[in-house]
Amino acid sequence: MMDLLRKWLSNNRAEKRPDMQINVSPSLQKNKEYIQNQLFHSSDLKWRSIRFNQMEALIVFFESLSDQQRIQQEIIRPLEENKEGTVDEIITSVEIARKSDLSQLPQALVQGNCVLLLEGTAEAFVVGVAADYKRNISEPANEGVIRGAHDGFIEHLITNLYLVRKRIENPDLVVRYYQVGKATKTKVAILYMQDLANPDLVKEVDHRLDSIAMDTTISPGFIAELIEDNSFSLFPQILFTERPDRAVAHLMEGRVVILSDGDPSALILPVTFFAFYQSPDDYHSRWIVGSFVRLIRLMSFIIASLVPALYIAVIGFHPEILPSNLIYTVKSSIDRVPFPPIMEAFLMQITLEVLREAGVRLPSRVGQTISIVGGLVIGESVVRAGLISYPMVIVVALTAISSFVAPSNEISVATRILGFPLMILASMFGFFGITYGLLFILIHLCKLESFGTSYFAPVMPLRIKDWKDTFTRFPIWSLNQRPHDPHSKRLTQERYSRGWEHDDPRKE
C-alpha cells in the first residue's frame, strides 16, 4: 500500500530541456535583441552605451539586482579613463569571466552580474557586481541560550560561511556549492570536515542534492523533504538550526551541514532522535546541571505525548488506580461535563493549537494579548460553563508546557501531533491501547534511518559508550570519543583532556 502511495505521489516524467549553445554575435544589436527577448523586455533591465577601443560597447545589468555604485567605480570609470587596452586588465572587479555562449548571459544577469558587450567581438564579459542587502547578525529568536554565543545565521550565504569558518580556522573544512531548482537556481553549500566526515556520507549527500528535479526550492524545508529517507514519518530526520555554534559542534563530530542562500536555517545530517533534545546550554553549564536539564527535556517528550492519553484511559477504563480521596474530587468535576474525556481532550488540544498559531502569526504585542485572553478568559469560561473539567485543563496545560521544552521546533510539533493517535487508542482500549501505540512508535524509531544512521542510536543498536552524551552529559574531559552514529573517520579525540593532571610532577 505504501509503495502504491509513493508511486502515485512521485512524478518521474520530468521534462529535460536540451542544452543548445548559441554563440555571441559580433553585432551588438543582435545580442541586445536576444537578451531582451529572453528576459521579456523587463523594465528593470538597464543598458549603458560607452565607447572603448574606438568601438561601441554596451553594459547590461538589472538595477534591482546589481550594485550600480560598483558598476560605476569598477567598470564604467576605468573604461572611460582608459580608452584602449584589454578589458580583463582595465576592469578592477575581482570577478570577471569571458563567455562565448550567448544563452548563458540571461542567467548571469538574473544572478546580479553585469554583462559587457563589444561591437565586433564574438565574446562577452561577465562581471560580478551583485548587490548585497543583508540584515545584521543577531541571536536567533527560536534558539536563545542563557550562556554562550549570541550570534545566528542570517539570509546571506557568504556571511553564514564566515560565521562557521571563523569558529573552525582549519584547512580541513570543505565547502562545496550547488545550484538547486531548475527555475530558482538556489545556491546551496554543503560543509564537512575532510579529516572527519565519512566519504560515503558525503557522496550520498552529493548524490541526493544532484538528483533534485524541481523548478522551485524556496527554503531548506524543501531540500530537507526532498533528500530525507522517509517523508511519511512523523519524526524529523534532519536537524534545523540557526545557531553557528551548534552547526560547528556537529561538524566536529563528522556530520554534514547544508546552508542555503536566502534562509537562516542550517540543515544537519545525519542525526538521531536524541540530538533534537540537546542544546548548547548543556555544555555551557556544569555537567550535573546540564544533565539534569537534558533529562527534564526527555521527560517532557513523555509528558507531552502520554499524559492526555493516560488521563483518558484512567477516567474511562481504570479509575481504580487513583487514590480514594482523589477519585471523589475528579468525579465531582467530570460529572458536570456532558462530553466524554476524549472529546474534552480533542477540544482543548485543538483550541490550544489555534491559539498557538494565532500567537505566532500576530504581531508580538497583540500575540501576548491573545495568549492572556486564551489562557485566562477562555480557559476559565469553558470550565464555568461546564464544557471542560478542571483536571482536563490541568492536563492540557501540562502537555502544552512540556511540548515547548524541546530546543527544536520540528520535534516539538511532532510530539504534539503524536498525542492525538495515542488519545484515540486510550479512549478505545485503555492502557492496552497506549501500550500497543508505544510499541508501534518504538518499533518505528528503531527501524527509521537518517542517511544510513540508525535514528534511535545509541539505544538501537546498543552502544553504551555513546550514552555519556545521550540521556545525560558526562564531564567534558570524559567525552574522549566522538559519537559512533555519523561513522566518522576518527572516533577518538585527545586521550588526556586534562593534561595538567598527568603532567603534574607532584603526583610522581
N, C-alpha and C positions, 0 to 999 in steps of 0.2 A: 504493500500500500504506500509506504514511504517512497519507494523508487518511482511509482507512478506519479506521485505528487511532485517529486523532483523533476521528472521529465516534462510535466505539464507546466511547471514554473520556469524551466530553463528555455533559453532561446538560442539555438545553435545555428540559426540562419543569418548570422551577421554578414552584412554586405561588406566587401573589401573593394575599395576604390583603387584602380590601377595607378601606380606612381609613374607619371609621364613627365619627363624633363623638357622644359621649354627654355631655349637659350635666350639670354638677354640680347635684345636687338641694338644695333648701333644707332638706331633712330630713337631720340628722346620721346617723340610723340607717340610712337607705337608702345613703348614701355609705359608711358603715362596712361594711355588708354587701357592697357591690360590691367594695371594696378587699380585704376578707378572702377573698372568693370568687376574685378574680383572682390573689391570692397564696397560695391554697390553705391558708389558716389557718396560715401558717408560725409556728413558736414564737418566733422572734426578732423578730417584728413587734410593736412595743410601742405602747400607747395611753396618752395622758396627758390627763385631763379637767381643764379650768380654766374660770373664768368671766371674760368680758370683754365690755364694753358691755352688761352686765346680760343676757348671753346665754351659753349653754353653748358651749364650744369644745373641739375635740379636736386634740391634737398627735400625729401618727403618724410613726414612724420605725423603722428597723431598728437594733437595738442592736449588731449585728455590723458595720454599715457607717457609722453616724453617730457623730459626736463628742458624747457625752452632756454633757460639760462645756460645750461651746459651746451646746448646746440650752438648758442651764440659764441660762447667762450672757446669751445673745443673744436668747432667745425668752421663756422662762418668767418670768425675773425682771423684764424690762421690762413684760410684760403684767400681772403681779401688782402692780407698783408704779404702773402707770397703768391704772386700771380702765376708762377710757374714752378714745376717740381713734381715730385712723386707724392701721391695722396697719402700713402702709408706713413711717410716721413713728416708730412706737414701737419696732419690732424693729430692733436695731442691726446685724444682719448685712449685709454688703456685697451678697451675692447673694440677691435676693428677687424673685419674679415671680408675677403673678396668672395663674391658669389657670381657664378655664371648661369645659374638656373633661375629663370625669372619666376617660376612658380613658387619658389621659396621666399620671395620678398614680401608677399602679403602676410605670411605667418610671422616673419621677422618684425613687421610693423606693428602687429597686434600685441607683440611682446614688449613694446615700448621702445624698440630700436629706431634709429634714423637711417634712411637709405639715401645714398649719394649716387646719382646717375650722371654720366658724362656723354656728351654728344660725340658720336663716332667711336665709342668704346663699348665692346660687347661684354662688359663686366660691370658689376655694381659693387658698391662698398657699403657694408652694414656696420653701423657704429652703435655701440651700446651706450645709450643716454636715457635709460628708463627713469621715470620719476620715482621718487621714494617717499611715500607718505605712510608713516607708521606712528603708532601711539607709544607713549613712554612705557618703560619696563616697570611693572608693578606686581604686587603679590596676587596670586590667583584667589578670587573670592570664594571658590568652592573647596580650596585645599589649604586653608590657613593653618599655621602652626604657631605654637607658643614660643619655641626657641628654634634657632636655625636661620637659614637664608630666607629672605622675604622678597625675592625676585621670581618672576614667572615668564613663561613663554608668551610671545605676542604673535600677531598675524604675519610677521615678516620672517621669512625662512632664514635669511643670512644672519639676522640678529639672533635667532634661536640657535643656529650653529655656533655663533660666537659664545653664547651662554654655556654651551656644552664644552667647547674647546678650551674656554677659559678655566674650566674645572679639571679638564684632562689635557694637560700640556704634554702629550705623548704622541710620538710619530706613529704609533700602532693604531691610533684612532682613524678609521677609514670612513669616508663619506662618499656615497655613490648617488648620482642624480638619475631620476627617471621622469618621464612625462606620462601621466595617466589621464585617460579621457580623450577620445578622438576629436571631440569638438572643443572642450575646455582647455586641453593641454596643461593640466595642473602639474606644477613642478613639485616633485616628491623627492625626499632624500632618505636613504637608509644609513644608519650609523651602527658600527660594530667595532670591537677591538680585534685586530688581526691576530694577536697572540692568544686570545681567549675564546672567541666565538667559534662554534663548531662549523667547519666548512659546509657540511651537509645542510645545516640550518640556513646559512647564508644563501646557498644555492637554491633551497626550496623557496625562500622569501623572494629571491630574484625571479624564479620561475612563475610564482603566483602573481607578482606585480606585472610581469610582461604579458601574462595571459589575460589581463583585464581587458574586456572588449565592450566598452560602454562609451557613449558620447559625452556623458557628464559624470564627473566625480567632484561634487561640490565640497565635501568635507571629509575628514578622516573616518567619519562614520560610514560613508560609502565604501571606502577602502577596506575597513575592518570587516564589513559584511561580505565583501567580495573575496576575501582571502582566508577567512576563518574556516576551521574544519567543519563545524556543524552549525549551520544557521538556524536550525529548528530547535536548538537547545535554548532553554531559558537562561542559562548561566553564560555570562560573557567570557570569551576565551582570549581576549586581548585587553590589556590594561590601558586605560586612558589616563594621562596625567598632564598637568600644566606646570609642573614643578621641574626645573632643570636638575636639582639635586637628586630627586627621585629617579629621573631618567639616567643620570650618571651612575647611581648606585646599581641599577640593573645592568648597565653596560659593563661595569666592572665584574659582574657575575657571569658574563659571557652571553648575554641576551642581545637582541637586535632592537633598535629603536627606529621608528618611522616618523619623519616630520613632513608636514605638508604646507606649502605656501598658501597663505590666506587663512590659516586656522592656528590657534594657540595650543592645540592638543597634540601630544606625542603618543604614539602607539608603541607599547612594549610587548614583546613576544619572544619566546613562549612564556606563559605564566601559569601558575597553579591557583587553585581556589583560595589558598591561604594568603597569596600575595595581595588580594583585594582588601585584606584586613590589617595590612602593615602600613605604618605611617612613618614619615621622617621623625616625628616626635618620639618614637620608640627608641631612637638612637641618640637623641639629644638629652634624654633623661637618664637617671641612674637605672641600671639594668633591672632592679627589683620593681621600680615604678613603671618602667616600660613594659615589663612582663605582666604586671597587674592590669594595666590599661589594655593591653592586647587581649588578655583573657576576657575582659569586660566586652570588648568588641565581638569576640567569637561567641560569647554568651548572648549578645544582642541578636545574632543571627537566629539562634534557637528560640529566643523570646518572640521576636517579630514574626516568625513563621509558624510557631506552635501554640502560643498562648490562646489566641481566639479559638483554635480547634479544640484545645484541651477544655476550655470553658464550655463549649457547646457539648462536648462528649460527657462532661461531668453533669451538667444540668439535664441532659436528655436521657442518659443511659446509666451513669454511675454516681448518683448523688450520695451513695453510702460512704464514699471516701472522704467526704467533708466532715469536719468536727461537728458535733451535735449543736453547739451554740451557733455556729456559722450557718448551718442549714436553715434555721428559722429566719435569720437575717436575710439570706438570699431568697428564700421562698416568699417572704413578705414583699420583697422588691419586685420579683418577676411575676407575682400573681396579678399585678395591675396592668401588665403589658399584654396586649391582645395578640402579639406575634410570637412565633417560635424563636428560639435563640439564633437559628441560622438566618432568619430574616432580620433580626436585630443587628447581627454582626455585619451582614452584607450592607444594610442601610448605613450603618456608621462608617464602615470602611470606605464605601463609595463617596459618602459625604466628605470624609477626610481627604480623599484623593482630589475631589473637586476643589476643596479649599486650598490644598497644597498647590494645585496647578494655577489657581487664581492668584495665589500669593507670588508665584514665580513670574507670571505674565504682567501683573500690575506694577506700577512704579513703587519704589521702596517704601515711601511714606504711606501710600494707600494700602500696600501689601501688609504692613504692620497692623493697620486698622482692621483689615479683613481677618487676620489671624485672631485678634482680640474678639471681634464680633462672632466669628465662628466658634472659638473655643469657649467663650463665656456665655454669650447670649443664646446661641443656637443649642449648645450642649445643655444648658440649664433648662431651656424651654421644652426640649423634647422629653426630658425626664419628668418635669412637672406635668406635662400633657399626658403622661402615661404611655408614650410611644416606645421609650427605651428605659431599661432598668439601670440603676446606679452601678451594679457590678459590671455591666457591659461597657459603660462609659469608662470605667477604670481600666478594663481590659484593652479597649481600643486605644486609650491614651498611652498606656504602657507599650503597646505594639508600635504606635507611631513614633514614640521617642526612641525606641530600640532600633527601628529601621533607619533612623538618621545618624546612628553612631558610626556606621561604616564609612571609611575615608573615601570610598569610590561610589559615585552615584549609580553606576551601572549595576553593581551588586546590591545596592540598596533597593532599587526598583525591582530587581529580580526577586528579592526576599519578600517584598510586599505582595507581588503577584503570586508567589508560591503559597501564600497563606490561604488563598481562595479555594484551590482544589482540596487542600487539607481540611478546610472547614466543611466542604461538601461531604467528604468521606467521614468526618466526625459526626455529622448530622444523620448519616445513613447507618453507620456501623459502630459508632463509638470509638473506644480505644483500639479495637481491631482495625478499623478503617485508617486511623492515624498510623498504626504500626505498619500496615501494608503500604501506605503512602510514603512513609520514611524509608522503608526498604526499597521501594522503587527509586526514590531520589538517590539513595546511597549507591545502588547499582548503576544508575546513570552517571553519577560523579566518578565512579571507578572506571567506567567504560569510556568516558569522554577524554579527548586528547586535544592538545594545543600544539600544533606544529611538531608532532611526533613525541611530545612530552605528555606523560600521564597527568591529567588535570587534578587528581586528588593526591599527587605526590606531596610529601614523602610518606603518607599513610598507605597508599596503594599505588605502586609497590612499596612495601615497607622498607624504610631506611632510617634507622634510629638516629644515626649521626646527624641527619639534617633536622632533627627535632629541636636542636639547640636554638634555632631561629624560626620556629614554626608556631607553636602554641604560645611559647614564651620567648624571651630573648635572654640568652646567657650573656655573661660579661663579654665585652668586645675582644679582650685578649684571648678568650677561649674559642672564638669563631675563626679558627685557622684553616678551615676548608670552605670552599665555595659550594653552593647548593649543587646537587647532582642533576637536577631536572633539566637544565639547559644543555647538559653534556658538553661543557666547555673543555678546552684543550688542557688547561691546568686547573686541577681541583684544589691543590694545596697552596696556601699562601705562606707568608713567613711563619716559621715554626715558633719562634720566640717573639711574640709581640711586645712583651715586657722585658726587653733585652737587659735593662738595667739590673733586673733581679739576678740574671745569670752571670753578669759581668762584675757583680759586687764582690770585691776581694774579702770583705768581712765574713762571707759565707764559706770561705775556703778553710 
